[in-house]
Amino acid sequence: MQALMMNSQLMISSILKHAEKNFPDVEMVSVTVDNPRHRQNNRQFARRCRQLANVLKRLGAKFGDRIGTLAWNDYRHMELYYAVSGSGMVCHTINPRLFPEQVAYIINHAEDRIMFVDALVLPLVEALKEHLPKLETVVVLTDRAHMPESKLPGLLCYEELLAAESDEFDWPEFDENTASGLCYTSGTTGNPKGVVYSHRSTILHALAGSLPDVTGASNLETSLPVVPMFHVNAWGAPYAAMMVGTKLVLPGPKMADGETLTDLINSEQVTVASGVPTIWLALLDYLSANKMTVPTLARASVGGAACPRIIVERFRNEHDCTVVQGWGMTETSPLGTVFCLKKGMENLTTEEVTDLQCLQGRGVFGIEMCIVDENNEELPWDGKAFGALKVRGPWVTRGYYGLSDVPGDEDCPVDEKGWFQTGDVASITPEGFLKITDRTKDVIKSGGEWISSIEIENAAVNHPDIAEAAVIGRYHPKWTERPLLIVVTSAGKTLGREDVLGFLQDKLHKMAMPDDVVFLDELPHTATGKINKLGLREIFADYEFPAA
Ligand code: ADP
């Protein structure tokens, strides 16, 4: 028997319509190159999105076309998110921090004909233009007064295009499984791979992300996404915020600037903020160096890489702010697991709660997860057994753009049973808290045992004089592989091998104690700010452990 419910398609444009009707006066504050504090409300935002949809039509964009963006977190990028997807095109966000060859590869692979580019990133497009045969139109995200000098012919000005269009536009309704967004993984090996989001996956992801136990997004909150809009849709904040009427504060190109972030948090009374660990470490250092606090900030979401304990402790002790760690990937939209205490945990000590905050969080409805051993046998959720992590659900990818989506095929990330293979190694506690032990390729296989590089790194960065630490496995004649710890000391501090080993002595079990510690001035990073272990393996290709 068929149900009698309306088969309304889940459309991204419906979020915009809802926000305009229900939260017309909610503000969106942005930092841009041409304005350090731009403000508009949702009424103005929705009107500009309709004008932009008319611009896209005039530029000749067709249903299904990929429209490239090279932009920071600001209101114009938000307008592109809604107008491009809302009119049936694919919003293709590109990370300007990738290597130029990767950016060119991505633009060509996606066949972007039209691109919207921040003035600061224009030199990158100029440099690459001759390698981008399909690119026809470049629109600079600024007004006429701030149009940069450029040798690119026919550059268009965003505000001029908008001003020339009507603000009337009827958002079309179409199949909710239509592609709405495209984001390439940075890929430390091989070419970047495109993840294609749909209207349906985006809306379900935003709904799940707004649940009280997930981010608790609401009209009462003010949110500062420091995670870039060019990386996994800023973890879905642009959609969830408009859905529930959260005020958005967007830091533009100033994402790594402690002073701007502090000023935005305090002057706009930001209550929740999201970003990768490095951003938070930098902000915490800025705040303590300047003897400042962020009294309104109640929650800081951390993801993208394991959150060092020190971040949890400093946010709590210095700013009375709760760190909410989550795990996810570009391929999972990215929401997978998020920290939240369960009933019965009310009486845990601060230390015990911190222990849980340092795990990767609990499963969110919509994401099924399991861990398996080498024989693909499912492992128990006992907090001890660890193996390859697999997930599935309506906002998990089933293939990469232009590659096979047949489960089990070599270039399809989904196995025969329909599980997405994350490439992460994890254990899961009986309460359902995920603990990422490592990337499959980074785990150190020492004798028959697996050692987590992340565990050693986390222990090391808790040393007050260590700014950054990374662990890679290196050949060992007896154990096959042993951990080598690579350390960057904080500015002006010096440490020796024995200082570091002494510090770790009571924090790691014997097998996990690194066999050596070496020091570098800086570590190589990927475009998304993660430590580039492949680069480190190259640097230490000929390294040999000292004889015992
Ligand atoms: P990229 O592919 O550009 O590196 P992703 O965000 O897709 O960016 O990376 C996803 C990976 O990041 C995960 O598979 C996992 O290894 C790591 N990761 C994400 N969140 C966490 C976390 N909270 N703790 C540990 N690792 C994490």
Residues whose N, C-alpha, C, O or C-beta is under 5 A from the ligand:
A	BS01	ADP	T185 S186 G187 V302 G303 G304 A305 A306 C307 G326 W327 G328 M329 T330 E331 Q360 T422 D424 I436 T528
